[in-house]
């Protein structure tokens, strides 16, 4: 998926891209976290909500 396609993508299209991206950032460790942090603005409500959902998924709190 190209970045230009993200705005039109639905959940089933975005989820695999996010999953692969998060796994790769995890492999990169702190370097990956720092690169992501450079893109995140303080007070970015959409990012904060997404991060909360990801934390819930990691904690096993989201079911189908």
N, CA, C and O atoms as a CHARMM CRD file, in Angstrom:
* protein
*
  256
    1    1 UNK  N      0.84900  -1.17100   0.00000 PROA 1      0.00000
    2    1 UNK  CA     0.00000   0.00000   0.00000 PROA 1      0.00000
    3    1 UNK  C      0.89500   1.23500   0.00000 PROA 1      0.00000
    4    1 UNK  O      1.89600   1.30300   0.71200 PROA 1      0.00000
    5    2 UNK  N      0.50800   2.19300  -0.80800 PROA 2      0.00000
    6    2 UNK  CA     1.23200   3.45500  -0.85400 PROA 2      0.00000
    7    2 UNK  C      0.65400   4.40500   0.18200 PROA 2      0.00000
    8    2 UNK  O     -0.53400   4.33100   0.49800 PROA 2      0.00000
    9    3 UNK  N      1.47600   5.28800   0.70800 PROA 3      0.00000
   10    3 UNK  CA     1.02100   6.24800   1.70800 PROA 3      0.00000
   11    3 UNK  C     -0.16600   7.04600   1.18400 PROA 3      0.00000
   12    3 UNK  O     -1.07400   7.36600   1.95100 PROA 3      0.00000
   13    4 UNK  N     -0.18000   7.36900  -0.08500 PROA 4      0.00000
   14    4 UNK  CA    -1.27900   8.13400  -0.67400 PROA 4      0.00000
   15    4 UNK  C     -2.60500   7.38100  -0.59700 PROA 4      0.00000
   16    4 UNK  O     -3.66400   8.00500  -0.65300 PROA 4      0.00000
   17    5 UNK  N     -2.57100   6.06000  -0.47100 PROA 5      0.00000
   18    5 UNK  CA    -3.78500   5.24800  -0.42100 PROA 5      0.00000
   19    5 UNK  C     -4.35900   5.11400   0.98800 PROA 5      0.00000
   20    5 UNK  O     -5.46600   4.60000   1.14500 PROA 5      0.00000
   21    6 UNK  N     -3.64900   5.55300   1.99700 PROA 6      0.00000
   22    6 UNK  CA    -4.07000   5.34200   3.38100 PROA 6      0.00000
   23    6 UNK  C     -5.40000   6.01600   3.70000 PROA 6      0.00000
   24    6 UNK  O     -6.23100   5.42700   4.39000 PROA 6      0.00000
   25    7 UNK  N     -5.62100   7.23300   3.21400 PROA 7      0.00000
   26    7 UNK  CA    -6.85900   7.94100   3.53400 PROA 7      0.00000
   27    7 UNK  C     -8.11100   7.21800   3.04700 PROA 7      0.00000
   28    7 UNK  O     -9.17600   7.35800   3.64900 PROA 7      0.00000
   29    8 UNK  N     -8.00000   6.45600   1.98000 PROA 8      0.00000
   30    8 UNK  CA    -9.15300   5.74300   1.42800 PROA 8      0.00000
   31    8 UNK  C     -9.23700   4.29600   1.90800 PROA 8      0.00000
   32    8 UNK  O    -10.22700   3.61600   1.63900 PROA 8      0.00000
   33    9 UNK  N     -8.22900   3.82200   2.60400 PROA 9      0.00000
   34    9 UNK  CA    -8.18600   2.41900   3.02000 PROA 9      0.00000
   35    9 UNK  C     -9.11000   2.16300   4.20000 PROA 9      0.00000
   36    9 UNK  O     -9.29500   3.01800   5.06500 PROA 9      0.00000
   37   10 UNK  N     -9.67900   0.98000   4.21400 PROA 10     0.00000
   38   10 UNK  CA   -10.51400   0.55000   5.32500 PROA 10     0.00000
   39   10 UNK  C     -9.70700  -0.23700   6.34200 PROA 10     0.00000
   40   10 UNK  O     -8.50900  -0.45300   6.16000 PROA 10     0.00000
   41   11 UNK  N    -10.36400  -0.66600   7.41400 PROA 11     0.00000
   42   11 UNK  CA    -9.66400  -1.39400   8.47800 PROA 11     0.00000
   43   11 UNK  C     -8.93600  -2.65300   8.00100 PROA 11     0.00000
   44   11 UNK  O     -7.81400  -2.91900   8.43100 PROA 11     0.00000
   45   12 UNK  N     -9.56700  -3.42700   7.11400 PROA 12     0.00000
   46   12 UNK  CA    -8.92800  -4.66800   6.66500 PROA 12     0.00000
   47   12 UNK  C     -7.73400  -4.41900   5.75800 PROA 12     0.00000
   48   12 UNK  O     -6.87700  -5.29000   5.61200 PROA 12     0.00000
   49   13 UNK  N     -7.66700  -3.25100   5.15300 PROA 13     0.00000
   50   13 UNK  CA    -6.50300  -2.89100   4.35700 PROA 13     0.00000
   51   13 UNK  C     -5.38600  -2.30200   5.18800 PROA 13     0.00000
   52   13 UNK  O     -4.20700  -2.52700   4.91200 PROA 13     0.00000
   53   14 UNK  N     -5.76200  -1.54300   6.21200 PROA 14     0.00000
   54   14 UNK  CA    -4.75700  -0.88000   7.05900 PROA 14     0.00000
   55   14 UNK  C     -4.12900  -1.80900   8.09100 PROA 14     0.00000
   56   14 UNK  O     -2.93400  -1.70800   8.37000 PROA 14     0.00000
   57   15 UNK  N     -4.91200  -2.69900   8.64900 PROA 15     0.00000
   58   15 UNK  CA    -4.42200  -3.53900   9.74900 PROA 15     0.00000
   59   15 UNK  C     -3.15100  -4.31300   9.39200 PROA 15     0.00000
   60   15 UNK  O     -2.21100  -4.31200  10.18800 PROA 15     0.00000
   61   16 UNK  N     -3.07900  -4.97500   8.22800 PROA 16     0.00000
   62   16 UNK  CA    -1.84300  -5.70800   7.92600 PROA 16     0.00000
   63   16 UNK  C     -0.62700  -4.79100   7.75900 PROA 16     0.00000
   64   16 UNK  O      0.49500  -5.16100   8.10600 PROA 16     0.00000
   65   17 UNK  N     -0.86600  -3.59700   7.22700 PROA 17     0.00000
   66   17 UNK  CA     0.23900  -2.64200   7.05000 PROA 17     0.00000
   67   17 UNK  C      0.74400  -2.17200   8.41100 PROA 17     0.00000
   68   17 UNK  O      1.95000  -2.12200   8.65100 PROA 17     0.00000
   69   18 UNK  N     -0.19100  -1.82900   9.30000 PROA 18     0.00000
   70   18 UNK  CA     0.18900  -1.39300  10.64500 PROA 18     0.00000
   71   18 UNK  C      0.89100  -2.51500  11.39700 PROA 18     0.00000
   72   18 UNK  O      1.90500  -2.28700  12.05600 PROA 18     0.00000
   73   19 UNK  N      0.35500  -3.71700  11.29900 PROA 19     0.00000
   74   19 UNK  CA     0.95700  -4.86200  11.98900 PROA 19     0.00000
   75   19 UNK  C      2.39800  -5.07400  11.54300 PROA 19     0.00000
   76   19 UNK  O      3.29600  -5.23400  12.36900 PROA 19     0.00000
   77   20 UNK  N      2.61100  -5.07400  10.23100 PROA 20     0.00000
   78   20 UNK  CA     3.97300  -5.26600   9.71200 PROA 20     0.00000
   79   20 UNK  C      4.88200  -4.11500  10.12600 PROA 20     0.00000
   80   20 UNK  O      6.04800  -4.33000  10.46000 PROA 20     0.00000
   81   21 UNK  N      4.35400  -2.90200  10.10400 PROA 21     0.00000
   82   21 UNK  CA     5.15600  -1.72900  10.48700 PROA 21     0.00000
   83   21 UNK  C      5.53300  -1.77900  11.96200 PROA 21     0.00000
   84   21 UNK  O      6.68100  -1.51900  12.32100 PROA 21     0.00000
   85   22 UNK  N      4.57500  -2.10900  12.81200 PROA 22     0.00000
   86   22 UNK  CA     4.86500  -2.18200  14.25500 PROA 22     0.00000
   87   22 UNK  C      5.87500  -3.27400  14.56000 PROA 22     0.00000
   88   22 UNK  O      6.76600  -3.08600  15.38800 PROA 22     0.00000
   89   23 UNK  N      5.74000  -4.42500  13.89000 PROA 23     0.00000
   90   23 UNK  CA     6.71100  -5.49300  14.10900 PROA 23     0.00000
   91   23 UNK  C      8.11300  -5.03800  13.70800 PROA 23     0.00000
   92   23 UNK  O      9.08500  -5.30800  14.41300 PROA 23     0.00000
   93   24 UNK  N      8.21100  -4.35200  12.58200 PROA 24     0.00000
   94   24 UNK  CA     9.52900  -3.88200  12.12600 PROA 24     0.00000
   95   24 UNK  C     10.09500  -2.83400  13.07100 PROA 24     0.00000
   96   24 UNK  O     11.28600  -2.85700  13.38300 PROA 24     0.00000
   97   25 UNK  N      9.23700  -1.90000  13.53700 PROA 25     0.00000
   98   25 UNK  CA     9.70700  -0.91600  14.51900 PROA 25     0.00000
   99   25 UNK  C     10.17500  -1.61100  15.78900 PROA 25     0.00000
  100   25 UNK  O     11.15600  -1.19400  16.40600 PROA 25     0.00000
  101   26 UNK  N      9.47500  -2.67300  16.18000 PROA 26     0.00000
  102   26 UNK  CA     9.89300  -3.44700  17.34600 PROA 26     0.00000
  103   26 UNK  C     11.26300  -4.07200  17.15100 PROA 26     0.00000
  104   26 UNK  O     12.07800  -4.10300  18.07300 PROA 26     0.00000
  105   27 UNK  N     11.51000  -4.56700  15.95700 PROA 27     0.00000
  106   27 UNK  CA    12.82700  -5.13500  15.65000 PROA 27     0.00000
  107   27 UNK  C     13.91600  -4.06800  15.74800 PROA 27     0.00000
  108   27 UNK  O     15.04200  -4.35400  16.15600 PROA 27     0.00000
  109   28 UNK  N     13.56900  -2.84100  15.37000 PROA 28     0.00000
  110   28 UNK  CA    14.54800  -1.75200  15.39600 PROA 28     0.00000
  111   28 UNK  C     14.75400  -1.18600  16.79800 PROA 28     0.00000
  112   28 UNK  O     15.71500  -0.45700  17.04400 PROA 28     0.00000
  113   29 UNK  N     13.84600  -1.52600  17.71500 PROA 29     0.00000
  114   29 UNK  CA    13.99900  -1.11900  19.11400 PROA 29     0.00000
  115   29 UNK  C     13.92300   0.38400  19.30500 PROA 29     0.00000
  116   29 UNK  O     13.09800   1.06700  18.69900 PROA 29     0.00000
  117   30 UNK  N     14.79700   0.88000  20.15600 PROA 30     0.00000
  118   30 UNK  CA    14.78400   2.30800  20.49100 PROA 30     0.00000
  119   30 UNK  C     14.91600   3.18900  19.24900 PROA 30     0.00000
  120   30 UNK  O     14.27200   4.23500  19.16000 PROA 30     0.00000
  121   31 UNK  N     15.73800   2.77700  18.30100 PROA 31     0.00000
  122   31 UNK  CA    15.92300   3.55300  17.07500 PROA 31     0.00000
  123   31 UNK  C     14.58100   3.72100  16.34800 PROA 31     0.00000
  124   31 UNK  O     14.27800   4.80600  15.85000 PROA 31     0.00000
  125   32 UNK  N     13.78600   2.65900  16.28600 PROA 32     0.00000
  126   32 UNK  CA    12.46500   2.73700  15.67000 PROA 32     0.00000
  127   32 UNK  C     11.52200   3.62300  16.45600 PROA 32     0.00000
  128   32 UNK  O     10.75400   4.38900  15.87400 PROA 32     0.00000
  129   33 UNK  N     11.57700   3.52300  17.78300 PROA 33     0.00000
  130   33 UNK  CA    10.72500   4.35200  18.62900 PROA 33     0.00000
  131   33 UNK  C     11.05400   5.83000  18.47200 PROA 33     0.00000
  132   33 UNK  O     10.15400   6.66800  18.42300 PROA 33     0.00000
  133   34 UNK  N     12.32000   6.14400  18.39400 PROA 34     0.00000
  134   34 UNK  CA    12.74500   7.54200  18.23900 PROA 34     0.00000
  135   34 UNK  C     12.29500   8.07900  16.87800 PROA 34     0.00000
  136   34 UNK  O     11.85900   9.22600  16.78100 PROA 34     0.00000
  137   35 UNK  N     12.39600   7.26500  15.83600 PROA 35     0.00000
  138   35 UNK  CA    11.95500   7.70000  14.50300 PROA 35     0.00000
  139   35 UNK  C     10.45800   7.97800  14.49400 PROA 35     0.00000
  140   35 UNK  O     10.01500   8.95500  13.88900 PROA 35     0.00000
  141   36 UNK  N      9.67600   7.13400  15.15400 PROA 36     0.00000
  142   36 UNK  CA     8.23800   7.35600  15.24100 PROA 36     0.00000
  143   36 UNK  C      7.92300   8.59700  16.06600 PROA 36     0.00000
  144   36 UNK  O      7.04800   9.38000  15.69700 PROA 36     0.00000
  145   37 UNK  N      8.61100   8.77800  17.15300 PROA 37     0.00000
  146   37 UNK  CA     8.39700   9.93900  18.02000 PROA 37     0.00000
  147   37 UNK  C      8.61000  11.24600  17.25900 PROA 37     0.00000
  148   37 UNK  O      7.90900  12.22700  17.50700 PROA 37     0.00000
  149   38 UNK  N      9.56300  11.26600  16.34500 PROA 38     0.00000
  150   38 UNK  CA     9.80800  12.47700  15.55800 PROA 38     0.00000
  151   38 UNK  C      8.59400  12.87200  14.72500 PROA 38     0.00000
  152   38 UNK  O      8.43500  14.04400  14.38100 PROA 38     0.00000
  153   39 UNK  N      7.74200  11.91000  14.40000 PROA 39     0.00000
  154   39 UNK  CA     6.55700  12.17600  13.58400 PROA 39     0.00000
  155   39 UNK  C      5.33100  12.55400  14.40700 PROA 39     0.00000
  156   39 UNK  O      4.36400  13.09300  13.86800 PROA 39     0.00000
  157   40 UNK  N      5.36400  12.27600  15.69800 PROA 40     0.00000
  158   40 UNK  CA     4.19300  12.47000  16.54700 PROA 40     0.00000
  159   40 UNK  C      4.25600  13.82900  17.23200 PROA 40     0.00000
  160   40 UNK  O      5.23100  14.16100  17.90500 PROA 40     0.00000
  161   41 UNK  N      3.19000  14.60600  17.04400 PROA 41     0.00000
  162   41 UNK  CA     3.07500  15.89600  17.72100 PROA 41     0.00000
  163   41 UNK  C      2.43600  15.69100  19.08600 PROA 41     0.00000
  164   41 UNK  O      1.56700  14.83400  19.24500 PROA 41     0.00000
  165   42 UNK  N      2.86300  16.47400  20.07300 PROA 42     0.00000
  166   42 UNK  CA     2.20000  16.44700  21.37300 PROA 42     0.00000
  167   42 UNK  C      0.75800  16.87400  21.18000 PROA 42     0.00000
  168   42 UNK  O      0.48400  17.81900  20.44100 PROA 42     0.00000
  169   43 UNK  N     -0.15800  16.19300  21.83200 PROA 43     0.00000
  170   43 UNK  CA    -1.56100  16.55000  21.73700 PROA 43     0.00000
  171   43 UNK  C     -2.23900  16.03600  20.47800 PROA 43     0.00000
  172   43 UNK  O     -3.33400  16.49100  20.14800 PROA 43     0.00000
  173   44 UNK  N     -1.62300  15.10400  19.76800 PROA 44     0.00000
  174   44 UNK  CA    -2.22200  14.51500  18.56800 PROA 44     0.00000
  175   44 UNK  C     -3.28300  13.50900  19.01100 PROA 44     0.00000
  176   44 UNK  O     -2.97100  12.36400  19.33500 PROA 44     0.00000
  177   45 UNK  N     -4.52800  13.94800  19.01900 PROA 45     0.00000
  178   45 UNK  CA    -5.62500  13.14000  19.56300 PROA 45     0.00000
  179   45 UNK  C     -5.80400  11.82000  18.81400 PROA 45     0.00000
  180   45 UNK  O     -6.05000  10.79000  19.44100 PROA 45     0.00000
  181   46 UNK  N     -5.68500  11.83400  17.50000 PROA 46     0.00000
  182   46 UNK  CA    -5.86200  10.59900  16.73300 PROA 46     0.00000
  183   46 UNK  C     -4.75500   9.58700  17.05800 PROA 46     0.00000
  184   46 UNK  O     -5.01200   8.39000  17.18500 PROA 46     0.00000
  185   47 UNK  N     -3.53200  10.08300  17.18900 PROA 47     0.00000
  186   47 UNK  CA    -2.44100   9.17500  17.54300 PROA 47     0.00000
  187   47 UNK  C     -2.64700   8.61800  18.95500 PROA 47     0.00000
  188   47 UNK  O     -2.44600   7.42700  19.19300 PROA 47     0.00000
  189   48 UNK  N     -3.04400   9.47700  19.87500 PROA 48     0.00000
  190   48 UNK  CA    -3.27500   9.02900  21.25800 PROA 48     0.00000
  191   48 UNK  C     -4.35700   7.95500  21.31100 PROA 48     0.00000
  192   48 UNK  O     -4.21300   6.96600  22.03000 PROA 48     0.00000
  193   49 UNK  N     -5.44000   8.14100  20.55600 PROA 49     0.00000
  194   49 UNK  CA    -6.50100   7.13100  20.53300 PROA 49     0.00000
  195   49 UNK  C     -5.99500   5.82700  19.93900 PROA 49     0.00000
  196   49 UNK  O     -6.26300   4.75100  20.47300 PROA 49     0.00000
  197   50 UNK  N     -5.26000   5.92100  18.82700 PROA 50     0.00000
  198   50 UNK  CA    -4.71500   4.71300  18.20700 PROA 50     0.00000
  199   50 UNK  C     -3.76200   3.99400  19.15200 PROA 50     0.00000
  200   50 UNK  O     -3.78400   2.76600  19.24300 PROA 50     0.00000
  201   51 UNK  N     -2.93100   4.74700  19.84900 PROA 51     0.00000
  202   51 UNK  CA    -1.98700   4.14100  20.79300 PROA 51     0.00000
  203   51 UNK  C     -2.73400   3.43400  21.92600 PROA 51     0.00000
  204   51 UNK  O     -2.31100   2.37200  22.38300 PROA 51     0.00000
  205   52 UNK  N     -3.83900   4.02200  22.37500 PROA 52     0.00000
  206   52 UNK  CA    -4.63900   3.39100  23.43300 PROA 52     0.00000
  207   52 UNK  C     -5.25000   2.08100  22.93800 PROA 52     0.00000
  208   52 UNK  O     -5.28400   1.09300  23.67100 PROA 52     0.00000
  209   53 UNK  N     -5.73500   2.07500  21.69200 PROA 53     0.00000
  210   53 UNK  CA    -6.29300   0.83900  21.13700 PROA 53     0.00000
  211   53 UNK  C     -5.21300  -0.23100  21.00300 PROA 53     0.00000
  212   53 UNK  O     -5.45400  -1.40100  21.30300 PROA 53     0.00000
  213   54 UNK  N     -4.03600   0.16400  20.55700 PROA 54     0.00000
  214   54 UNK  CA    -2.93900  -0.80100  20.42300 PROA 54     0.00000
  215   54 UNK  C     -2.55400  -1.36200  21.78300 PROA 54     0.00000
  216   54 UNK  O     -2.27900  -2.55500  21.90800 PROA 54     0.00000
  217   55 UNK  N     -2.53300  -0.51000  22.80000 PROA 55     0.00000
  218   55 UNK  CA    -2.24200  -0.98600  24.15700 PROA 55     0.00000
  219   55 UNK  C     -3.31500  -1.97300  24.62000 PROA 55     0.00000
  220   55 UNK  O     -3.00000  -2.98700  25.24200 PROA 55     0.00000
  221   56 UNK  N     -4.58400  -1.67700  24.31600 PROA 56     0.00000
  222   56 UNK  CA    -5.66700  -2.60300  24.68000 PROA 56     0.00000
  223   56 UNK  C     -5.50900  -3.94100  23.97000 PROA 56     0.00000
  224   56 UNK  O     -5.72500  -4.99300  24.57100 PROA 56     0.00000
  225   57 UNK  N     -5.13300  -3.90500  22.68900 PROA 57     0.00000
  226   57 UNK  CA    -4.91100  -5.15100  21.94100 PROA 57     0.00000
  227   57 UNK  C     -3.77300  -5.94100  22.57600 PROA 57     0.00000
  228   57 UNK  O     -3.88200  -7.15400  22.75900 PROA 57     0.00000
  229   58 UNK  N     -2.67700  -5.25500  22.91200 PROA 58     0.00000
  230   58 UNK  CA    -1.53000  -5.92000  23.53300 PROA 58     0.00000
  231   58 UNK  C     -1.89200  -6.53900  24.87400 PROA 58     0.00000
  232   58 UNK  O     -1.31900  -7.55500  25.26800 PROA 58     0.00000
  233   59 UNK  N     -2.85400  -5.92200  25.58500 PROA 59     0.00000
  234   59 UNK  CA    -3.29400  -6.42300  26.88400 PROA 59     0.00000
  235   59 UNK  C     -4.40300  -7.47500  26.77200 PROA 59     0.00000
  236   59 UNK  O     -4.88400  -7.98100  27.78600 PROA 59     0.00000
  237   60 UNK  N     -4.80900  -7.80400  25.54100 PROA 60     0.00000
  238   60 UNK  CA    -5.85200  -8.81000  25.33000 PROA 60     0.00000
  239   60 UNK  C     -7.25700  -8.29900  25.62000 PROA 60     0.00000
  240   60 UNK  O     -8.15800  -9.09600  25.88200 PROA 60     0.00000
  241   61 UNK  N     -7.45800  -6.99600  25.58000 PROA 61     0.00000
  242   61 UNK  CA    -8.74800  -6.41200  25.93200 PROA 61     0.00000
  243   61 UNK  C     -9.67800  -6.20400  24.73800 PROA 61     0.00000
  244   61 UNK  O    -10.81300  -5.77000  24.93100 PROA 61     0.00000
  245   62 UNK  N     -9.24700  -6.49300  23.52800 PROA 62     0.00000
  246   62 UNK  CA   -10.08200  -6.29400  22.34800 PROA 62     0.00000
  247   62 UNK  C    -10.39900  -7.66500  21.75200 PROA 62     0.00000
  248   62 UNK  O     -9.50300  -8.42700  21.39100 PROA 62     0.00000
  249   63 UNK  N    -11.69500  -7.95800  21.66000 PROA 63     0.00000
  250   63 UNK  CA   -12.15300  -9.21700  21.07700 PROA 63     0.00000
  251   63 UNK  C    -12.90300  -8.92500  19.78800 PROA 63     0.00000
  252   63 UNK  O    -13.33100  -7.79700  19.54600 PROA 63     0.00000
  253   64 UNK  N    -13.05600  -9.95200  18.96600 PROA 64     0.00000
  254   64 UNK  CA   -13.83300  -9.80100  17.72500 PROA 64     0.00000
  255   64 UNK  C    -15.28800  -9.56000  18.04100 PROA 64     0.00000
  256   64 UNK  O    -16.10100  -9.40800  17.12900 PROA 64     0.00000
